[in-house]
Amino acid sequence: MTEGPYKADEIHLESSLGYYLSKARNVLVERTDRAVKPLGLTAQQIGVVLMLSSGRANTPFELSRAMSYDSGSMTRLLDRLEKKGFVVRTRSDADRRMVKLELTPQGHEAARQLPGLGAEVLNEQLRGFSAADLTTLIDLLARFIANGIGEGASAGCGLGAHDESQQASPEESSPERGEP
């Protein structure tokens, strides 16, 4: 058993780090959802748009790996983004089995606006934090994340791993249910 600050018989939900991390994630996702709603996007969908825009991924497989989504969840997310007109799927000329993803003009326009919206959301959420506070928070979270890497934890992009066996699927986790 690992030594540390928590003792099984002394853990309480409201004082647990897990509770605060989960609550912080939920608050950030809700605030982000409100900010990107005028674009027709949700917090979960902006990761795909930004990954495609930056060139960090251009296939469903690459997106799934980079964002720690299982392939079924990624397929449903891409289906919704394609239906909304942000993404198109095409077959590779070199290998017809490979699906390539591209942003539409609407997707590119959303990607252009997202950094500004993200900065607004984070600045609102960090109200009252000093630059030193922010640096400390990021350093502590980076250490916290690093302690899980190599032990089966995911260091993916975005807000966390999306294994359906552990978390709600994208359509279950959206406040609008079925429209992430």
C-alpha positions as CSV (number, residue, x, y, z in Angstrom):
1,M,0.0,0.0,0.0
2,T,1.3,3.5,-0.9
3,E,2.0,6.0,1.8
4,G,0.3,9.3,1.4
5,P,-1.9,12.0,3.0
6,Y,-5.2,10.0,2.7
7,K,-6.3,7.3,5.1
8,A,-9.2,5.1,4.1
9,D,-11.1,5.6,7.3
10,E,-10.6,9.4,7.2
11,I,-11.7,10.2,3.6
12,H,-14.7,12.4,3.2
13,L,-16.3,13.3,-0.1
14,E,-16.3,17.1,0.4
15,S,-12.6,17.1,1.4
16,S,-11.3,14.7,-1.2
17,L,-9.0,15.9,-4.0
18,G,-11.0,13.7,-6.4
19,Y,-14.2,15.5,-5.5
20,Y,-12.5,18.9,-6.2
21,L,-10.9,17.8,-9.4
22,S,-14.2,16.4,-10.7
23,K,-16.1,19.5,-9.6
24,A,-13.5,21.8,-11.2
25,R,-13.8,19.9,-14.5
26,N,-17.6,20.0,-14.5
27,V,-17.6,23.8,-13.8
28,L,-15.1,24.4,-16.6
29,V,-17.0,22.2,-19.0
30,E,-20.4,23.9,-18.2
31,R,-18.8,27.4,-18.6
32,T,-17.2,26.4,-21.9
33,D,-20.4,24.9,-23.2
34,R,-22.2,28.2,-22.6
35,A,-19.3,30.1,-24.3
36,V,-19.2,28.0,-27.5
37,K,-23.0,27.4,-27.8
38,P,-23.4,30.4,-30.2
39,L,-20.9,28.7,-32.5
40,G,-23.1,25.5,-32.5
41,L,-20.4,23.6,-30.6
42,T,-20.0,22.0,-27.2
43,A,-16.9,21.7,-24.9
44,Q,-16.3,18.1,-26.1
45,Q,-16.5,19.1,-29.7
46,I,-14.0,21.9,-29.6
47,G,-11.1,19.5,-28.9
48,V,-11.8,17.8,-32.3
49,V,-12.0,21.2,-34.1
50,L,-8.8,22.4,-32.5
51,M,-6.9,19.2,-33.2
52,L,-7.9,19.2,-36.8
53,S,-7.1,22.9,-37.2
54,S,-3.7,22.6,-35.7
55,G,-2.8,19.5,-37.8
56,R,-2.1,17.4,-34.8
57,A,-4.5,14.8,-36.1
58,N,-6.3,14.1,-39.4
59,T,-7.9,10.7,-39.0
60,P,-10.4,9.3,-36.5
61,F,-7.8,7.0,-35.1
62,E,-5.3,9.8,-34.5
63,L,-8.0,11.9,-32.9
64,S,-9.0,9.0,-30.6
65,R,-5.5,8.4,-29.5
66,A,-4.7,12.1,-29.0
67,M,-7.9,12.8,-27.1
68,S,-8.1,9.5,-25.2
69,Y,-11.5,8.6,-26.7
70,D,-12.6,5.1,-27.5
71,S,-13.4,4.6,-31.2
72,G,-17.1,4.4,-30.7
73,S,-17.3,7.6,-28.8
74,M,-15.1,9.3,-31.4
75,T,-17.3,8.1,-34.3
76,R,-20.5,9.5,-32.6
77,L,-18.7,12.8,-31.9
78,L,-17.6,13.0,-35.6
79,D,-21.0,12.1,-36.8
80,R,-22.5,15.0,-34.9
81,L,-19.8,17.4,-36.1
82,E,-20.3,16.3,-39.7
83,K,-24.0,16.7,-39.4
84,K,-23.6,20.2,-38.1
85,G,-21.3,21.1,-41.0
86,F,-17.9,21.5,-39.1
87,V,-16.1,18.4,-40.5
88,V,-16.1,16.3,-43.6
89,R,-14.8,12.8,-44.0
90,T,-13.1,11.6,-47.2
91,R,-11.4,8.4,-48.2
92,S,-7.6,8.6,-48.8
93,D,-6.6,8.3,-52.4
94,A,-3.6,6.2,-51.4
95,D,-5.5,3.8,-49.2
96,R,-9.3,3.7,-49.6
97,R,-9.7,2.0,-46.2
98,M,-8.3,5.2,-44.5
99,V,-10.7,8.0,-43.6
100,K,-9.3,11.5,-43.6
101,L,-10.9,14.4,-41.7
102,E,-11.0,18.0,-42.8
103,L,-12.6,21.1,-41.4
104,T,-15.2,22.8,-43.5
105,P,-15.1,26.6,-43.9
106,Q,-17.5,26.7,-40.9
107,G,-15.1,24.5,-39.0
108,H,-12.2,26.8,-39.8
109,E,-14.1,29.9,-38.7
110,A,-15.0,28.2,-35.4
111,A,-11.3,27.2,-34.9
112,R,-10.4,30.9,-35.5
113,Q,-12.8,32.0,-32.8
114,L,-12.1,29.3,-30.2
115,P,-8.8,30.7,-28.7
116,G,-10.5,34.0,-27.8
117,L,-13.5,32.2,-26.3
118,G,-11.2,29.9,-24.4
119,A,-9.2,32.8,-23.0
120,E,-12.4,34.5,-21.8
121,V,-13.6,31.3,-20.1
122,L,-10.3,30.7,-18.4
123,N,-9.9,34.3,-17.3
124,E,-13.4,34.3,-15.8
125,Q,-12.7,31.0,-14.0
126,L,-9.3,32.3,-12.7
127,R,-10.7,35.6,-11.4
128,G,-8.8,36.5,-8.2
129,F,-5.8,34.2,-9.1
130,S,-2.4,35.8,-9.4
131,A,0.1,34.8,-12.1
132,A,2.1,33.0,-9.4
133,D,-1.1,31.2,-8.3
134,L,-1.7,30.0,-11.9
135,T,1.9,28.9,-12.3
136,T,1.6,26.9,-9.0
137,L,-1.7,25.4,-10.0
138,I,-0.4,24.2,-13.4
139,D,2.8,22.9,-11.8
140,L,0.9,20.9,-9.2
141,L,-1.5,19.5,-11.7
142,A,1.3,18.5,-14.0
143,R,3.0,16.6,-11.1
144,F,-0.3,15.0,-10.2
145,I,-0.8,13.9,-13.8
146,A,2.8,12.7,-14.2
147,N,2.3,10.4,-11.2
148,G,-0.3,8.5,-13.2
149,I,1.6,8.2,-16.5
150,G,3.1,4.8,-17.0
151,E,0.7,3.2,-14.6
152,G,-2.2,2.8,-17.2
153,A,-3.3,6.4,-16.9
154,S,-3.9,8.5,-20.0
155,A,-2.1,11.8,-20.6
156,G,-4.4,12.7,-23.4
157,C,-5.6,16.0,-24.6
158,G,-8.6,17.8,-23.3
159,L,-10.4,17.2,-20.0
160,G,-9.6,13.6,-19.5
161,A,-9.9,10.0,-20.6
162,H,-13.1,8.9,-22.2
163,D,-13.3,5.2,-21.8
164,E,-17.0,4.3,-21.8
165,S,-16.4,1.7,-19.2
166,Q,-15.4,4.4,-16.7
167,Q,-17.3,7.5,-17.8
168,A,-20.4,8.6,-19.5
169,S,-20.3,8.6,-23.3
170,P,-20.2,12.0,-25.0
171,E,-24.0,12.0,-25.5
172,E,-24.6,11.1,-21.8
173,S,-22.2,13.8,-20.4
174,S,-23.6,16.8,-22.2
175,P,-26.1,19.0,-20.4
176,E,-28.3,18.8,-23.5
177,R,-28.2,15.0,-23.6
178,G,-27.4,13.7,-27.0
179,E,-26.0,16.9,-28.5
180,P,-22.3,17.1,-27.5
